[in-house]
Structure formats: C-alpha cells, structure tokens
Amino acid sequence: MEVDAAPSPDDGSSSDADSDRSMPTAAFDPARLVAFARELFASTTTEEVIQTASRLAPELLGGAAVEIEAVGSKVRDRSWPASDPVTLLPLPTRIGPPLALLVRPAEGGPLGPACLTWASALADAIALALDGISRLLQERADLAQTRDFLERVIESSVDGIVSADLRGHILVYNQAAARIFGYDRDEVLGRMNVETLYPPGVARDVMKKIRSQDFGGRGRLTDYRVDMLTNRGERIPVSLSASLVLDGRRPVGTVGIFTDVRDKLAMEARLTRAQRELQSHEKQAAIAELAGAAAHELNQPLTAVMGYAEYLKRTVSGDLAQERAIDVILSETERMANIVRKVGRITRYETKPYVGGAKIVDIEASSSLGDE
C-alpha cells in the first residue's frame, strides 16, 4: 500500500466533499477531541497512550484503521499494495524513537483535506501526550538519580544524620547515626520516636531552641552541645546542628546532624592535663632555682655567724649565763643551716596549710633530704 504524507486536493480523482463522505459529521465534534485528549493525558506510560489512541481514534475517524509505528528506514522503504493507501502523520516527540500515526480509511482512497485536518489534530494530541510521558519519565529518572546521589551523600557522612516528622517519627537514619547511638536501622526507621535518642525532656528543649531566634536564627540550631543516649542508656556528648524541614513556609519535620565529640573531649582533657603538668614542672624548676640561689646566699652569713659564736664561746669561759646564750645561738644557727641545706635540695613542689587558710611550701616534703 502507498504511504501518503498528505493527499493533493486537486488530484482529479474526486472532489473534497466526496473524499470526506466516508467520515460521519459527528466525528468532527471539538468536544470529542477534548475528551480524546483528556483520555490520552490520563495515561502514565507510552504503552497506555498508544493503546488509548488505537482504541479511540478509529471511531473519531469514521472507522478508519489506525496504527502507531516507529518511523525508520524499514517503514519508508517498505512496499505497500496500491489497493491499500495509508496516510502517515508524524508524531514529533523530544525523547524516544520517531513515531507516526498511520491511518487507513474505512472505504479506501486517501483522506480528504477536512479529514486530514481532523486526523492531524488527533495526531497532535497523541504527540503531546507522548511528549508529556517522555518528559515525565525523564524527570522521574532525574529525580531518581538525584535521590540516589543524596542518599549516598547521607550514608557517606562521618556525622550522624537523623530526620523526623513533626510527630517525632524517625524517617532518615544513616550509618554514622547507627554507630553513635547503637541502634540498627531496622529498629529505628518508622518505629522509633526521636525523643528516645535524648535524655528525658531534652528533645523538647532542643525543639524550643530550634524555633528560637537566639541559637543560629529562627528554625535553626548551630553547634549546640548536648548529651544523647545510646541503646545501652549511656550518655554521649555530641555537637548538634539542626533545622526545621520546610515545605514552602510550612514546617513538615526536623533534621539533625550529630557530631560525636567524645574523642575531641578526650583529646582536650589530655591536652589540659599535659599543660598542667608542664606548668607544674616549670613551677618546680623555678622554685628549685630560687631555692638554690637562696641557699647559696644564706650559707655565707650563717657560716660567719657560727664562726663568731664559736669564738665568743671560747672568750667567755667561766661566765655561765653568756655560755648558755652562745649555746642557743649555735644551736639555732645549726638549725638554720640545716633548713638552708634542705632549701638547696628542693626538687619538687609540695605545700602545706598555713595561717588563715593560706598555703606555703613544705620544705621537708619538697626537699630530697626529706626522703633520706
């Protein structure tokens, strides 16, 4: 059969009126075209569009046989019997293989101009429906790709990510969250309320802060230090950044990013301890240097005092009162010399209580002589 892209109105075979007699006048009702388009646009797949068009178009075209086929070299080069003429109307779509609407009039012969216009209108409706389906499928594919990418991003995060609806039902719970809280995903998604992850009353307090203007802006909470609960009831310190999930301007849920700060706090504690030890060592070194200098400076006058006391004791022989006084001087000077020796051997910083709640260096405990 022949494939006619469009019949010639002055081909000499028949008049326009004769060519259109094969199609009922009712078939040209615009309301039926609208109904036809509505049926097509209700379809959700390309196959549904083709099936709907093949089912409804023949009645609208006065009983003509209708097919939708791919347009390619095989169709164009195919040999058609001359007794079975076919009008081919392209169906331009942005995506997918080129298609065409093939119309075979019920009583033979080519379509007249009026019938061709009507068939072209049907073809345009079919093309729009197919194009809409193609765009819909492409959008679905793009959305699926975006969703898969976002899911990979969420799962790859080193921080725990938890999202819940406004009733607290957890909808998103990534692997890092599972490591932090200890719950498996199957235990959480759609089953657990987000309040379970907080100590009693803390979840409501966090929500108040999210809605407040004072913690990063209304609807947001930034770097908030809070304790959470593991599946064993253990409290763990985290840094929480959270926000409301909005649909337009309407809140529909919350999302929180939880950073486990246990390692950070442990490192800070070790650093603080090291700083204290360093300060202590520096203080001990300073005290030892000061004590050494003081002992050196005190030894000389003490030696002189002891020497003169010995001299006086020899010169006042027979005077008991002066001898007792000189003995006291010698005894206390020796005591002072012993203290100076201990001061000179200070190696660490030890204190003891003093008057008024003050503390003074415990020379006995701080000196290496005290250990002997």
C-alpha positions as CSV (number, residue, x, y, z in Angstrom):
1,M,0.0,0.0,0.0
2,E,1.1,3.6,-0.6
3,V,2.1,6.0,2.2
4,D,0.7,9.5,1.5
5,A,2.1,12.3,3.7
6,A,-0.8,14.4,2.5
7,P,-3.4,14.0,-0.3
8,S,-3.5,16.5,-3.1
9,P,-6.8,18.4,-3.2
10,D,-6.8,18.6,-7.0
11,D,-5.6,15.1,-7.8
12,G,-8.5,14.7,-10.2
13,S,-9.9,11.5,-8.6
14,S,-12.7,13.1,-6.6
15,S,-13.9,16.3,-5.0
16,D,-13.3,17.3,-1.4
17,A,-16.9,16.6,-0.5
18,D,-16.7,13.1,-2.0
19,S,-13.5,12.4,-0.1
20,D,-15.0,13.4,3.2
21,R,-18.3,11.5,2.8
22,S,-16.8,8.4,4.4
23,M,-16.5,10.1,7.8
24,P,-19.6,11.0,9.8
25,T,-20.2,14.6,10.6
26,A,-20.3,13.9,14.4
27,A,-16.7,12.7,14.2
28,F,-15.6,16.4,13.8
29,D,-17.1,17.5,17.1
30,P,-14.4,19.5,19.0
31,A,-15.8,18.3,22.3
32,R,-14.9,14.7,21.3
33,L,-11.3,15.9,20.5
34,V,-11.1,17.4,24.1
35,A,-12.4,14.1,25.5
36,F,-9.9,12.2,23.4
37,A,-7.0,14.4,24.6
38,R,-8.2,14.0,28.2
39,E,-8.1,10.2,27.9
40,L,-4.6,10.4,26.5
41,F,-3.2,12.7,29.1
42,A,-4.6,10.4,31.9
43,S,-2.1,7.8,30.7
44,T,1.1,7.2,32.7
45,T,3.2,5.2,30.1
46,T,3.9,5.3,26.4
47,E,2.2,2.0,26.0
48,E,-1.0,3.3,27.6
49,V,-1.0,6.3,25.3
50,I,-0.7,4.1,22.2
51,Q,-3.4,1.7,23.4
52,T,-5.8,4.5,24.2
53,A,-5.2,6.2,20.8
54,S,-5.6,2.9,19.0
55,R,-8.9,2.3,20.8
56,L,-10.5,5.7,20.5
57,A,-9.1,7.1,17.2
58,P,-10.9,4.7,14.8
59,E,-14.3,5.9,16.0
60,L,-13.3,9.5,15.7
61,L,-12.0,8.9,12.1
62,G,-15.2,7.2,10.9
63,G,-14.0,3.6,11.4
64,A,-10.6,4.1,9.8
65,A,-7.9,1.6,10.8
66,V,-5.3,3.3,13.0
67,E,-1.8,2.2,14.0
68,I,1.2,3.9,15.7
69,E,4.5,2.7,14.5
70,A,8.2,3.8,14.6
71,V,9.3,5.7,11.6
72,G,12.5,4.4,10.2
73,S,14.2,3.2,7.1
74,K,12.2,-0.1,7.2
75,V,8.9,1.8,7.2
76,R,9.9,4.2,4.4
77,D,11.3,1.5,2.2
78,R,8.5,-1.0,2.7
79,S,6.4,-1.9,-0.4
80,W,2.7,-1.2,0.2
81,P,-0.1,-2.6,-2.1
82,A,-1.6,0.2,-4.2
83,S,-5.0,-1.0,-3.2
84,D,-4.4,-0.2,0.5
85,P,-3.4,3.5,0.7
86,V,-2.2,4.8,4.1
87,T,-1.8,8.3,5.3
88,L,1.2,8.7,7.6
89,L,1.2,11.6,10.1
90,P,4.4,12.2,12.1
91,L,4.2,12.3,15.9
92,P,7.1,14.6,16.9
93,T,8.4,14.0,20.4
94,R,11.5,15.2,22.2
95,I,12.5,11.8,23.6
96,G,12.4,8.3,22.1
97,P,12.3,7.0,18.6
98,P,10.3,8.9,15.9
99,L,6.7,7.7,15.7
100,A,3.9,8.2,13.2
101,L,0.2,7.8,13.1
102,L,-0.9,5.5,10.2
103,V,-4.5,5.9,9.0
104,R,-6.2,3.6,6.6
105,P,-9.7,5.0,5.5
106,A,-12.5,2.5,6.0
107,E,-13.7,2.8,2.4
108,G,-10.3,3.1,0.7
109,G,-8.8,6.0,-1.0
110,P,-6.8,8.9,0.5
111,L,-8.1,11.2,3.2
112,G,-9.7,14.4,2.0
113,P,-8.4,17.8,3.3
114,A,-11.0,18.1,6.0
115,C,-10.5,14.6,7.2
116,L,-6.7,15.1,7.1
117,T,-7.1,18.2,9.2
118,W,-9.1,16.3,11.8
119,A,-6.6,13.4,11.7
120,S,-3.8,15.9,12.1
121,A,-5.5,17.3,15.2
122,L,-5.7,13.8,16.7
123,A,-2.0,13.2,15.8
124,D,-1.1,16.4,17.6
125,A,-2.9,15.3,20.7
126,I,-1.2,12.0,20.6
127,A,2.2,13.6,20.1
128,L,1.6,16.0,23.1
129,A,0.6,13.0,25.3
130,L,3.7,11.0,24.2
131,D,5.9,14.0,24.7
132,G,4.4,14.6,28.2
133,I,5.0,11.0,29.1
134,S,8.6,11.2,27.8
135,R,9.3,14.3,29.9
136,L,7.7,12.7,32.9
137,L,9.8,9.6,32.6
138,Q,12.9,11.8,32.1
139,E,12.0,13.8,35.2
140,R,11.4,10.6,37.2
141,A,14.8,9.3,36.1
142,D,16.5,12.7,37.0
143,L,14.7,12.7,40.4
144,A,15.7,9.1,41.0
145,Q,19.3,9.9,40.1
146,T,19.3,12.9,42.4
147,R,17.6,10.9,45.2
148,D,20.3,8.1,44.9
149,F,23.0,10.7,45.0
150,L,21.6,12.4,48.1
151,E,21.2,9.0,49.7
152,R,24.9,8.2,49.0
153,V,25.9,11.6,50.4
154,I,23.9,11.0,53.6
155,E,25.3,7.5,54.0
156,S,28.8,8.7,53.4
157,S,28.7,11.4,56.0
158,V,31.0,10.9,59.0
159,D,28.4,12.6,61.2
160,G,25.1,11.1,62.3
161,I,22.1,12.4,60.3
162,V,18.6,11.9,61.7
163,S,15.4,13.3,60.3
164,A,11.9,13.0,61.7
165,D,8.5,14.3,61.0
166,L,6.8,16.8,63.4
167,R,5.4,13.9,65.5
168,G,9.0,12.7,66.0
169,H,8.8,9.5,63.9
170,I,12.3,8.9,62.5
171,L,12.4,8.8,58.7
172,V,16.2,9.2,58.0
173,Y,18.9,7.4,60.0
174,N,22.3,7.0,58.4
175,Q,25.2,4.6,59.2
176,A,27.1,7.2,61.2
177,A,24.0,7.6,63.4
178,A,23.8,3.9,63.9
179,R,27.5,3.9,65.1
180,I,26.8,6.7,67.5
181,F,23.6,5.5,69.0
182,G,24.0,1.8,68.6
183,Y,20.6,1.1,67.2
184,D,20.2,-0.8,63.8
185,R,18.4,1.0,61.1
186,D,15.6,-1.6,61.1
187,E,15.0,-0.8,64.8
188,V,14.6,2.9,64.1
189,L,13.0,3.8,60.8
190,G,9.3,4.1,61.1
191,R,9.3,2.6,64.6
192,M,11.2,4.8,67.0
193,N,10.5,8.3,68.2
194,V,13.4,10.7,68.1
195,E,12.8,11.5,71.8
196,T,14.2,8.1,72.6
197,L,17.7,9.3,71.5
198,Y,17.6,12.1,74.1
199,P,17.6,12.1,77.9
200,P,14.1,12.9,79.3
201,G,12.9,16.4,78.4
202,V,15.9,17.3,76.3
203,A,14.2,16.7,72.9
204,R,11.5,19.3,73.7
205,D,14.1,21.7,74.9
206,V,16.1,21.3,71.7
207,M,12.9,21.9,69.6
208,K,12.3,25.1,71.5
209,K,15.8,26.3,70.8
210,I,15.4,25.4,67.1
211,R,12.3,27.6,66.9
212,S,14.1,30.4,68.9
213,Q,16.0,33.3,67.4
214,D,18.9,33.0,69.8
215,F,20.7,29.9,68.6
216,G,21.6,30.5,65.0
217,G,18.4,32.0,63.7
218,R,14.7,31.0,63.8
219,G,14.3,27.5,62.6
220,R,18.0,26.6,63.1
221,L,20.3,25.4,65.8
222,T,24.1,25.6,65.3
223,D,26.9,23.8,67.2
224,Y,24.8,23.1,70.3
225,R,26.5,20.9,72.9
226,V,24.1,18.3,74.2
227,D,24.2,14.7,75.7
228,M,22.4,11.9,73.8
229,L,21.5,8.4,74.9
230,T,22.8,5.1,73.3
231,N,20.8,1.9,73.1
232,R,22.6,0.9,76.4
233,G,21.4,4.1,78.2
234,E,25.0,5.6,78.1
235,R,25.2,9.3,77.8
236,I,27.4,10.5,75.0
237,P,28.4,14.2,74.3
238,V,27.6,15.4,70.8
239,S,27.7,18.7,68.9
240,L,24.2,19.2,67.3
241,S,23.3,21.3,64.3
242,A,19.6,21.1,63.5
243,S,16.9,22.8,61.5
244,L,13.3,22.6,60.5
245,V,12.4,20.9,57.2
246,L,10.1,23.2,55.3
247,D,7.5,22.6,52.6
248,G,7.3,26.2,51.3
249,R,6.9,28.0,54.6
250,R,5.2,25.2,56.4
251,P,7.4,23.0,58.7
252,V,7.0,19.3,58.0
253,G,9.9,17.9,60.0
254,T,13.3,18.3,61.5
255,V,16.8,17.2,60.6
256,G,19.8,17.0,62.9
257,I,23.5,16.4,62.3
258,F,25.2,14.8,65.3
259,T,29.0,15.0,65.7
260,D,30.4,12.6,68.3
261,V,32.8,14.7,70.4
262,R,34.0,12.0,72.8
263,D,37.4,11.7,71.1
264,K,37.6,15.5,70.9
265,L,36.8,15.9,74.6
266,A,39.3,13.2,75.5
267,M,42.0,14.9,73.4
268,E,41.2,18.2,75.1
269,A,41.4,16.6,78.5
270,R,44.8,15.1,77.7
271,L,46.0,18.5,76.4
272,T,44.8,20.2,79.5
273,R,46.5,17.6,81.7
274,A,49.7,18.0,79.7
275,Q,49.5,21.8,80.1
276,R,49.0,21.4,83.9
277,E,52.0,19.0,84.1
278,L,54.1,21.4,82.1
279,Q,53.1,24.3,84.3
280,S,53.9,22.2,87.4
281,H,57.3,21.3,86.0
282,E,58.0,24.9,85.2
283,K,56.9,25.9,88.7
284,Q,59.1,23.3,90.3
285,A,62.0,24.3,88.2
286,A,61.6,27.9,89.2
287,I,61.3,27.0,92.8
288,A,64.3,24.8,92.7
289,E,66.4,27.6,91.1
290,L,65.1,30.1,93.6
291,A,65.8,27.7,96.5
292,G,69.3,27.0,95.2
293,A,70.1,30.7,94.9
294,A,68.7,31.4,98.4
295,A,70.6,28.6,100.0
296,H,73.8,29.8,98.4
297,E,73.3,33.3,99.6
298,L,72.3,32.3,103.1
299,N,75.2,29.9,103.7
300,Q,77.8,32.6,103.8
301,P,76.3,34.7,106.6
302,L,75.3,31.6,108.5
303,T,78.9,30.4,108.4
304,A,80.1,33.7,109.6
305,V,77.6,33.7,112.5
306,M,78.6,30.2,113.5
307,G,82.3,31.1,113.4
308,Y,81.9,34.2,115.6
309,A,79.7,32.3,118.0
310,E,82.4,29.7,118.5
311,Y,84.9,32.5,119.0
312,L,82.8,34.1,121.7
313,K,82.2,30.8,123.5
314,R,86.0,30.4,123.9
315,T,86.5,34.0,125.1
316,V,83.7,34.0,127.8
317,S,84.9,30.8,129.6
318,G,83.6,30.7,133.2
319,D,80.6,33.0,132.6
320,L,77.7,30.5,132.6
321,A,75.0,32.9,131.5
322,Q,76.9,34.1,128.4
323,E,77.9,30.5,127.6
324,R,74.2,29.4,127.7
325,A,73.3,32.3,125.4
326,I,76.1,31.4,123.0
327,D,75.0,27.8,123.0
328,V,71.5,28.9,122.0
329,I,73.0,30.9,119.2
330,L,75.0,28.0,118.0
331,S,72.0,25.6,118.2
332,E,69.6,27.8,116.3
333,T,72.3,28.7,113.7
334,E,72.8,25.0,113.1
335,R,69.1,24.6,112.8
336,M,69.0,27.4,110.2
337,A,71.9,25.8,108.4
338,N,70.0,22.5,108.2
339,I,67.0,24.3,106.8
340,V,69.1,26.1,104.2
341,R,70.6,22.7,103.2
342,K,67.0,21.4,102.7
343,V,66.1,24.5,100.7
344,G,69.0,23.9,98.5
345,R,67.9,20.4,97.8
346,I,64.3,21.2,96.8
347,T,63.3,19.1,93.8
348,R,59.5,19.2,93.8
349,Y,56.6,21.5,94.7
350,E,54.7,20.4,97.8
351,T,52.6,22.7,100.0
352,K,51.1,22.6,103.5
353,P,48.4,24.6,105.2
354,Y,49.3,27.9,106.9
355,V,47.6,30.6,109.0
356,G,44.4,32.0,107.5
357,G,43.8,29.2,105.1
358,A,47.0,30.1,103.1
359,K,49.4,27.5,101.8
360,I,53.2,27.6,102.0
361,V,55.9,25.4,100.5
362,D,56.5,22.3,102.6
363,I,60.3,22.4,102.7
364,E,60.5,19.0,104.4
365,A,58.3,17.3,101.8
366,S,59.8,19.2,98.8
367,S,63.4,18.5,99.6
368,S,65.3,15.4,98.6
369,L,66.8,15.5,102.1
370,G,63.3,14.8,103.4
371,D,63.4,11.4,101.7
372,E,66.6,10.3,103.4
